[in-house]
Amino acid sequence: MIDDAPNPALLPAGLSDVLPPHAETEAEAIETMARTFALHGFQRVKPPLLEFEEGLLSGSGAATAEQTFRLMDPVSQRMMGLRADITPQVARIAASRLAAAPRPLRLSYSGQVLRVRGSQLQPARQFAQAGIELLGPDSFEADGEVIAVGVEALAAVGVADISVDITLPTLAGLLVEAAGLDGEATRTLYRALDRKDVAAVRAVAGSHAALLGALLAAAGPADRALAALARAPLPAAGRKLADRAAATIEAVRARNRAVTLTLDPLEFRGWRYHRDVAFTLFARPTGDELGRGGRYLGAGDEPATGLTLYPEAVLGAAPRKAARERCYLPWGHSADAAARLRAGGFATVAALAPDAEAETEARRLLCTHILRGAQAVAI
């Protein structure tokens, strides 16, 4: 007889169980980053996993609509959404429950998000976020602070060699619009810019081909890209963006001279709510993406800037942490001795019944030590 019962361990694509010791390691990394945020004045908030759809997807949250799971609330009979990103929730809290709080308002958060689809580079659909939002000032100093605090939080978990890629997410749109192309040519140009295909850009961009090609080629070290932007014949709105990028880069350097800064003027991927200046933090030399953020308009069009870090990616770039040592406590052990072991960093695993072969039981339970008298003895 064939058993057609589903395997209870089978999970939907993009979802997974996090097992020991990785779950503990991730939780510790999140708390380490949160402590760094707190030391810079960012106060923690904890939004719910679910919200009413119209609230969750309003303002900057509209950009997450395609990635949001929806369900009917059996209590209120209203549609609800399961958050795909925490930033819009923090913006809602700032504009409602903390509307009277003094600005600049510094908030931090951590939690799980769930998305409808994963990506080729990030197939997981559920993952952790930890981040900060600075609301109130429309200031390059705020952008610089958020980036610098993010770099410091990564260093606190052992990721010291960081590259920050600055982007201007609306510049490409300004220049494509200025090119005056028809609908299909515009779509073709956007695809070419997204692929960084200089030849395709030159083939379709008309009189703007040289400018767009030069800005694509400028992507790289910040000073070189800034020099290219300074030479470029940008429209007034584009010049304002270039000046904002230069000021943000200087603000970061004033706080951290060691961080590597790059600039990609025509990069526009990411959440559509980002404007002016956005940024991505990478681990060097692997190039793994550790976090992403930028400037946006919060609820009520309040200026804001923020950064979201991805703890799972952060742990992949951090030095591997030694597993916590486990000490087996035989039946009848001293409670005081066990407490001293825990105070010293051991995890203690107590016998729940008399054991004739204590050391054998300790090995079976994956312990590294056993309590002998008042001392932990390696086994």
C-alpha positions, 0 to 999 in steps of 0.5 A: 500500500502506498502512503500518500500522506504528506511529509510533515517536514516538507515546507513550501518553496522559500521557507525553511526551519532554522536549527541549532546552533544557527537560530541562536547565533542569528538571534545573538547577532540581531541583538548585537546590532540592536545594541549598536543602534541603541547606543546611537539613540535609536529607540526600538519599536515592534510592529505587528506581523499583520496589518489591515491591507489599506494601512500596510500598503499606503504611502511607501508601503505601496511599493511592496504590494506585489510582494505582500501575502493577503488574507481575510481577517475572520474577526473584522472581515477585512483584508489584511496583509503580512508585511514584506518589509518593516520600513513602511510600518515604522513610517506609519508608527512615526506618523501616528502613535509617535506624531508628537515625538520630537524630531529628528526621530530615531527608531530601530526594529528587528523581525521576520518578513514574508514575501510572495516571491524570492529572487535568483540571488535571494530565494528565501521568502521568509527572512529576518530584518534589523534596521534603523529609520531616521525621520524628520530632517531632509538632510545629507547628514542624516543619510551619513549617520544612518550609513555610518551606524550600519557599518558600525553595527556590522563591525560589532558582529565581526564584519569589518571590511565593508563597501557602501555603494551609493546610488541615485535611484531617480536620476535614470528616470530624469534622464530617460524622460529628458530623452523624449522617447516613445513608450517602447523605446523608453522601455527598451532603454530602461532594460538596457540601463538595468543590464548596464548594456552600454551598446544597447543604450547608445543604440536607443538613447538618441541625443542622450546616448553619450551622457548615459554611456558616460554615467554608466562607465562612471560607476565605481570608486566614489571620487571618480564617479563624482568627477564624472557627475561634475562634468556631465551636462545634467538638468537642474534636478539631476545636478541637485541629485549629484550634489546630494550624493557628494554631500552624503559621501563626505558626511560618511567619510567624516564619521568613518574614513576606513569604509570603502565608498562607491557610486553608481549614478544610474542604478535604480533597482530596489524598492520604488519608494527610495528617492534622492540617495540610496545605498547598499552595503556589501561585504568585501571581498565576497560582494555579498549584499548585507543591507540596503537603505536610502531616503524616502517619504514617510507617512504624510510625506515626512522626510526620512532615511533608513537602512535594513540589514539582513542578519542571515547574510551578515552571519555568512560574512562574519567570522564563524563563532565557536559553538557554545560549550555544553556541560552535562550535569549528572544526577545529584549534581550541585545546583551552585556549581551548575549556576557558576558554570552558566555564569561562565558561559556554559550551557548546562544539560541536566540529567533527569534520572539517575545515570549509570554511565554519565559520560556516555550519556553526556556524549549522546547529548552532544556535551563537550564537558561533564561536571566532576565535583565543582569543575567542568571536565572536557570529555 
